């Protein structure tokens, strides 16, 4: 728990699940593998958590920048009802296999 607090990870600021199950770098083991060891190498785990958190934060920042650019260009976010209607329309327009 202390590792997560030190690395700014919480329920309100979580790691991306992908970074828990998969290795952050080509020579790393996954965070899940590291934390399942009988004796946890805290330094290695902390390093992996910090890098995973930084990668996740970068992904969030790019998404927020993209959304801001779209709003500035005039695109509006749709509400849940409109999302459902759009999905239903798109599914209806698909070419379904004929039997």
C-alpha positions, 0 to 999 in steps of 0.5 A: 500500500505504501508503494502505491501512495508514494507513486501517487496511485489511488482509487481516484488516480489509478494505474491503467489495467494494461500496465498491471498485467503487462510489462512496462518495458521489454526487460521488465516483468509485469507489476502483477508478477512482481507483487505476487513474489513471496519477497517483493523487491520494493525498489523494482516494484516502485520503479515499475509503478512510477513508470506505469503511472507516468505512461498512463498520465501521458495517455490521459494528457493526450486524450484531454488535449485531443478532446479540447481540440475537438471541442474548439473545432466545434464538436460537441460531446453527446449525452448517453441517450444520443450515444445509444441512439448513434450506436443503434443507428450504426448497428442497423446500418451494418451489412449483416450476413444473409442466411 
